[in-house]
Amino acid sequence: MPKVIVFGVDGLSMPLLQRYAAQGVLPNISAMLREGAAAELLPYISAWGDVNFVSFMTGQAPGTAWQGQAMPANNAERGNLLAALARAGQKAALVHFPETVAAEAPHFTWAPYWGRAQSWPGEIFKPSGHTTRYAAHTGHQQVKQQKLGWPPSSSLAYHDKGTWQALEQEGDRWRMTLHGEQHHVVLTLSLQQNHLVLHLPQREVVLQPHAWSEWISLSALDVPGSVRFWLGRCDAQQNDIEILQSQVTHSQGLASDTATGKTLLQQGPWFSKWVMKAAPDEAYLDATWQEGDQQSRWLAASALQLTQQQGFSLWATVHRLVDESHHNCLGQSDPASPFYDAQQAERYEAVMRECYRLLDDTLGVLRAEMDADTTLLMVSDHGAVPNAWMCDINRYLAKHGLVSLTPEGDVERASSKVYLKDERGGLEIFVNLQGREADGIVPPEAFQAVCEHVQHALGNWHVQHKGELRNAVSIVLQKEDAAAIGFWGACAGDIVFAYNTGFVWGTSRGGEDICPVDVPGANHGPQKPTAQTAMSSNYGALLAVGAGIRKGYYHDRHQRGPFKMIDPAATIAHLLGLDPSRLEGRVMHEILDDTLRGKP
């Protein structure tokens, strides 16, 4: 039976992948390049995962497939890839895939990626650090002068983690508290024969320095999950102790099918995020490496279990360690960044390189254990390029009389001619039209004039840098023209736009509508899908190997044009013997071997 494993990698950049493969640190990926096929994929606007992994998995452009973040479309109604699989009696497993793709029975879902601001219901306790040096971690925190990300209240671009909690000493013991919305647990620790010991009902666990403990069930404390700890510092004489605590997730309720979920948990508890971020100045970066590696291998094991043993034709996930490293490190390692320092660049690039190397290990596991009827696709939704300028779209539109703001900087919808929706990614502008909007103020006869006003304003948004003019916006199209880039239907904005290379969405405490970013970083979502530097690019990547794949082929987008983000779904359908004609992409015959190339 033909099977396809899609190991999605958030943010993977083909130029960086090729760079590290050439350095000899990616043996398995290098083998995939030799023995399989590779290509870059053109993302849609916005160039972020929720839009592009949805388009990838459904085989349909955003105008058809994407209603908004966490708003999945009806598969059967849209006739997408998952519907085609169900019609053919085949099953797909989406494991920690964006929740904006629904996978009802006969398909299977596990812990869909939670992209909302609210707390994830599957999480009991957030990953945290516990320390006797609480003031040292929290006393010198500075309020960020800018927030980068969409919606404006977000700070997604920073990928901050590492909530620190205070360890409290009581005599010769220390109290560790785990706080959750529905559970609250107090644990005690003591020093015994130079070992730090965690005391639990009916058992004790010795914590070893700089290593994760075993997984510890909390069921005896009426918590339906498991936890583990990393001992970072242990000088009891100086009362200097630091412990990292893993995320604790529910042992039930993460799977759409209980029996299949139990099978996956045999390889260990699931965690969706690690404690500390992937950045060179993190004190416990080794803990991040281990968590990222173990999560990646957990995902690989689930792929092999479900496709090789349980009859699933398609398995897909998205792993996020690489993307996090780009956000935290590319801004200091790419010479195109305003924060580039040649003497410090290698420190930051080493973090990205290690994330790619850990990914390489997982691909080696998949290749070694998948059977001859399986095709492995490693894919990404976009890449990244460094940030240089912050753009506050609402403040800029307010300067042109198109948006009204409160003194706090919030949009007053009832008196604004246009507005943006939080769930639509921050690159679509809607006219506040009478008769269509509940509080619309723009009469129908003024609709076109308002659209042209917006287009003119965005086309003239610019900065002067080193004596040269740089446009903040690279693409701005009215809805009827945006059909050429995949936008149509009732959900799409009246105007679709994208920022230029190096320009990122955000807000500033200083109230500027455009200004230099104040901290180094890299992004993708707001920038044009074709953004690139000499080191990296915003294009997605695809590597394919195994059944039906041509050997040693690289699709050069400069000579042949890029594949679109919807083309892999049609190709997956083709590999699985399905009719791809109802999908919007085309079969990527160029990457197929002679047994499948050109077959209907």
N, C-alpha and C positions, 0 to 999 in steps of 0.2 A: 504494500500500500504506500503510495507517495505521501510524504509528510514534509512540512516546512516549519522550521524554527526561525523565528524573527527575534534576534537579540537586539532590541533597540537600545541605543546609547544616546542619552540626551546631550546635545551640543557637540558631538564628535566632529572634528574638523579634518578633512582629507589632507590639507597641507601639513598639519601637525602629525597626523598619522604617518604620512610618507616620510616626514623628517625623522621621526623616532624609529621607523622601520630601517631607514638608511643608516642610523646610528647603531643598529644591531641589537636593540633592546626589545624588539617585538618579534620573536621567532615564529610564533604561530600566525600572526597577521602577515608577516612576510611570506609564509607558506601559502596563505590564502591568496595573496596577490599573484604568486607564481602559478598556483594550481586552480585558481578560480577567475572571477571577473570582478571588476570594480568600476564605479562611476560616481559622479557627483549628482546631487538632486537639487533642483531649484525649489526653494521653499515658497510658500504663499505668504502674503501679508496677513497677519503679523507673523514674523519669523520666530515664533515660539512654539513649544511643544504641543499645547492644546489644540492649536489650529492644524499643525502639520502632521502630528501622529494620528489625529482623527482622519485627515484626508488620506494619509498613507494606508490606514487600516480599512477604511471604507471604500477606497478607490474612487472617491468623488470629491470635487472641489469644494471649498468652503461655502459657496452659494447653495450647494445641495446638502452638504454633510454637517455644517457647523452652525448651530443655532446660537451658541454662546457657551462659555465655560460652565461645566457641570450641567449642561442641558442637552443630553443625548437625543439624537433623532431616532425615529422608529425605523428599524432596519428593513422590515418587510415592506413598509410603505415607500422607502427610498430605493429599495432594490439593490443594496450595496453588497460588498463581498461577503459579509456575515450572513446576509439573506441567501446569497447564492450557495454558500456552504450548507445551510439548513435545508434548502430545497433539494440538494443532492444527498442528503442524509449524512453529511459530514459534520464534525464538531470542531470548534475552536476553543482554545483556553487562553484567556487574557489574564495574565498574572502581574499585578501591580501596574496595569496599563491605565492611561488617563480615564477617569470616570465619564468623560464626555462621549465615550463609545459604550453603548449598552450591548451586553452579550447574554440575552435571555436564553433559556433552555431551547435547543439541546446544548448550547454552548455553556462554558464555565468561566466564572470570574473569581479572582482571589485578590482581596484587599486593593480595590481600584485606587489609583493615585488620587489623593485628596488635594485639590487645588484651591480650596475656598479659604476665606479668612477665619471662619469658625473652626473650633477644635474638631479634630477627626474623631468620630464616635468609636473607632477601633482602638484608640489610644487610651490606656489607663493612666500611665505616668509618662510625662515627657522625659526624654534623655536629659540628664543633669550632671553637674559636678557638685560634690559636697566637700567643703573645705573649712579648716580652722582659720584660714586667712581670708575670711569673707570680705573684710574692709579693703584688703589689697586688690581684690578682683572687682569690687564695685565702687570703691570710693573715688576713683579717678576717671570714671566714665564721663565722656563729654557728649552733650546733646548734638546730634548730627545737624549740620546746617542745611543739608539737602536730603530729600528722600527720593530715591530712584526706583521706578517701577510703575506699573499700572495695576489697579486704580491709584489715584494720587495719594491715598492714605497708606499705600503699601510701601514696603522697603525690600522688595524681592531681589533687587540687584545685588544686595550685600550678602545674601545667604548666611546671615548670622545664626548662630546656634549657641550652645554652651551656657545655659542658665545655671548660675551658681547658687547653691543653698548653703546655709551655715551649719557646720558640725558643732554641736554643743557638748562641752565636757561636763560630766557629772561624776565627781570622784575619780576613780580610775577607769571610767568608761566614757564613751562618746555616743551621743544620740544622732541618728541619721533619720530625717523625715522625708517620706515620699508623699508628695501632694498631688492629688488628682481631683477632677470635678466630682467624682462619685466615691472615691476611695481615699483613705488617709492611713498611712502605715508609719509606725515609728520602729526603727531597728536600732540595736545597740552593738557596739564594737568594743573590744578590749585587746590589750597587748598581752600575749602569752608566749614566753620563751622567744622573744624577738619577732614574733609573728603577730599580725593584726588578724583578729578572729571576729567573724560576724556571727552573732547569736540569733538563732531562729528557733521556733518551737520544735523540740525534739531533735535538733541537730545543730552543729556548728560548722562554719565554712572558713577555712584559712585563706586569706587573700594574699596572693603572691605579687611582688612588685613588678610593674610594667608588663602585665599579662591579664587577659580577661579570665575571670573565674568561670566555672561551669555555670550552666543555666540553673537557676534556683526557683523551684515552684513556690508561689505565694499562696497556694490554695489553703494551707493551714491558717492563713491570716484572712481568709474569705476574699481573696483577690484572685480572679480567674485568669491569671497570667504568670509569666516567669520573668526573672530579672537576672542580670549578671553585673559584676563590678570589675573595675580596673583600678589597682592601687598605684597611684602616681607618686605620692610622697608619704613617708612614714618615719617621722622623728618624734616619737612620743615625748621624749625629754623636753623638747622645745615646743611641744603642742603644735606640731607642724604636720598635719595629715591632709591629704587630698585624695578623693576617690571619685572616679567617674561611674555613673550609673546608666545602664542601657535604657533605651525606650522599653516600656512594658505595654504589650498589646494583648487584646482579648484572645484567649485560646479558642473561643467559639465565635461564630458570627462573621468571620472574615471571608468565608467561602459561600458561593451560591449553591453548592452541593456539599452536604455535610460529610459524606463518605469520602469524596475526593479530597476535601479539605483535611481530613484526618490523615490521609496518605501523605500529603505534603508536610504535615507537622511531624512526621516520623524523622525527618532530617533536622529537626530543631525548631524552636519558636521563630516567628517572623518578626522582623523589625523593619520599619520603613525609612528610618533616618538614623544617622550616627550622632554621637554626642558633640564632638568638636569639628569645626569646619576644616576643609582641606586647604591649608595655608601655611607657609613656612614658619610663621611666628607663633603658631599654636604650640603650647607647652607639651601636649600629648598627641603629636601628630601620628606616632606609631599606633595609637589606639584607633585613629581614623582609618589608617591603612588596613588594619585587621578587620574592622567592621565593614568597610567597603568591600574588601576581598571576600569575606564570609557571606555577605549578602549576595554578591555576584555569583558565588558558587552555589548558594542556596537556590537562586533562580535557575542556574544551569541544571542542577539536579532535578528541579521540578519540570523543566523542559524535557529532559530525557525520560523521566517517569511517565509523563502524560503522553508523549508522542511515541515512545518506543514500547510502552507496556500497556497503555490504557486506551489506545485507539483514537487519539485526537489527531486530526489531520493538520491543524495549524496551532502553533503556540507562539505567544508574543508577550514581550515585557518591555519596560523602559528602565534602564539603570542610570543613575544620576551623578555618580562621583566625578566623571570627566567634566560635565558641565559646571559643577561647583568649582572645580579647580580653575577653569577658564575665568569664571567671574572673579575669583580671588587672586589670580596670578598672571593672567595674560596682560593686564594693564601695566605690569612692571617688567614683563619679559619681551614684549613686542616693541621693536624700535620705533614704530609709528605712534606709540603712546606718548602723551605729554609727560608721563611719569617715568619714562624709561631711564634707567641708570645702568650703564654697561657693567659697572662693578657689582651690582646687586642682581642683575637679570638672571643669572644661573640659579640662584637660590630659589627663585620663583618658578623658573622653568623646570627645575628638578621635581617640583611637586606635580606639575602637569604630566611630566614624563612617567613618574611612578604610577599615576592613575591610569595611563595608557598601558603600562606594563602589567598592572593587576588585571585589567581587561583582557590583555593578551593571554594570561594564564587561564582565564575562564574559557576563552575560545578554544584553547588547547584541549580542555576537558570535553567540550562539546564535540569537537572534531574526532577525538579519540573514541568516543562512545556512541556516536550516532551510527545508524546502519546505512547500507548502500542505497536505500530508497529515500533518504532524507536530504533535503536541501537546507543549508544554513545561510541565513542572511543576517549580517550585521549592518544596521542602518542607523542613521541619525536624522533628526528633524531639522537641524540647522547647525551652524558653527558659531563663531563669535568674532568680534573685532573690538579693539579698545575704545573706551569712552573718552571723549574730549569735552563735549558741551552738553549742558543740561537744558532741556526745553520744557517749559510749562505752558501747555497748549491752552488751558483755560485763561490764564493771565494774558496770553497773547491775543486770543480772540476777544477778550474784554477790552483791550486797547483799541480794537477796531469796531467796537460797538455791537459785537455779535453775541456776547455773553455778559450777563450781570453777575457780579460776585458780592457775597456778604463781606463785612469787614474782616472776617476770619479767612476769607479766600475761597469759600465754598460757592458752588454755582447756585444761583437763584433761578430755578427752571422756569417759574411762572413769568419772568420778565426777560428771558433769554431767547434770542432768535434761533440759536442752535445749541446742541448739547452732545455729549458723548456718553456711552453706556459703559458701566464698570465691567460687565460680562463680555464685552465685544473686543477687548484688547487694546483700546486706546488709539486706534488708527482709523476709526470710522466716525464721521460727523453726521448727525441727524438734524434736519430742519425741524424746528418746533412748530409744526404745521397745524393750522386750524382744521378741525374735522377729522384729523388722524390722531393727534395727540390729545390727551385728556385736558391739558392746560395750554394747548397750542395758541400762539399769538401771531403767527405769520399767515396772512391770507394766501389762498392758493395762487392768486395772480402775482404774488411777490416771490413765489418759491424759486423760480429760476434766477431772479436777481440776487437772492440771498446766497444761492449756490455759487454764483459767479463772484460775489463779494468774498466768500470764503476762499475760493480758488486764487483770487488775486492776492489776498492777504498772505496765504501760505506760500505763494510763489515769491513774495518779497520779504520773507522772514530770513534774515541772514546776519552774519557776524563778519567783522574785519579781523583777519588773523595774519600777522606778519606782512601787512600791507596788501593782502589779497582778500577778496570777498569770498565767503563760503556760504552757500545756501543751506539752511537748516532742513528744508524739505526737498526730497529728490523726486517724488512722484505724487501727483494729486489729480484724481480723476473723479468725474461725476459718475453716478451709479451706472448709467447706460454705457459708459465707456469702460467702467471697471469690470464689465462682463469679460473683457479680454484677459483679465488676470484672475478669473474664477469667482467673481462676486455678482450675485443676482438674488432675486427673491425678497420676501417680506422682511427677513432678518437683517439684510445688508444695509449699511449706512447710505445716505444720499451722496456722501463724498467719502472716498477711500484715499488715504495718503500714506506715505512712509517717510521717515526721516533719512537724512543723508548719512554717509559713513562717519561714525564717531559722535553722532548726536543721539541723545538718550532722553526718554521721558522722565519727568520728575517734578518736584516742587522745591522751592528754596525759601528758607526762613527770611531771607532778605527781600522777597517779593519780586525778584527778577523774572522776566519771561524767558530769557536766555542768558546763560553765563557759563564760564568754565566749570567743569565738575571739580569738586574740592577734594576727592579721594580717588586713588587709582581703581580701575575696574574695567570690565569688559561686558558687552551686552550683545543682543541679537534681535530681540523682539521688535523694537521700534524702528530699527534701521532697515534700509532697503534689502531685499533678499540677496542681491548681488554684491553687497558690501564686502570689501576685501582689502588686505594689506599684503605686503611681501611675505608675511609670516603665517597669516591665517585668513579665513574667509567665512562668510555667512552661509555658504552652500552646505546642504546636507551631504552625507556620504553613504555609499552602499558598497559592501563587499559580499560576494556570493560564492559559495563553494558547495560541491556535492552533486547530488543527482540532477542531471539535466543542465549543468552549468558549463559553459565554455571555459577552457583553460588558458590562462595567461592573457586575458583580454582586458584592456583599460579603455574606457570610453572617454575620449578627450572632448570635453565640452567646448573648448576653444575652436576645435575643428568641426565638430559634429553637433554642437549645441547640447545643453544639459537635458537629462531626463527630468520630467516633472514629478512632484511628490505623489501624484496619483498613479504613476505608471507601475510601481512595484506591485500594487494590489492586482492589477490586470495580469501581471506576470505570475503572481502567486496562484491566481485562478487557473492560468494556463498550466502551471506545473502540477496542479492537483486535478487536472482533467476536467475543469469546469468551463462553462461558456462565459467569457469575459465581456460579451457584447453589451451588457447593460451597465457596465462600469464606464467611467468617463476617461480613464487613462488608456494607454496603449501597451500591448505586450512588448517587453524589451527584448525583442528577438536577437539583438546584437549580443546579449550576454548568455544566450542559450547555446548548448552544444548541438551537434547535427541531429541528434535524436528528437529534439523538440523544436528546433528553429524552423519557423515557417509552417508548422503544423497548425491546422485550424483548431 
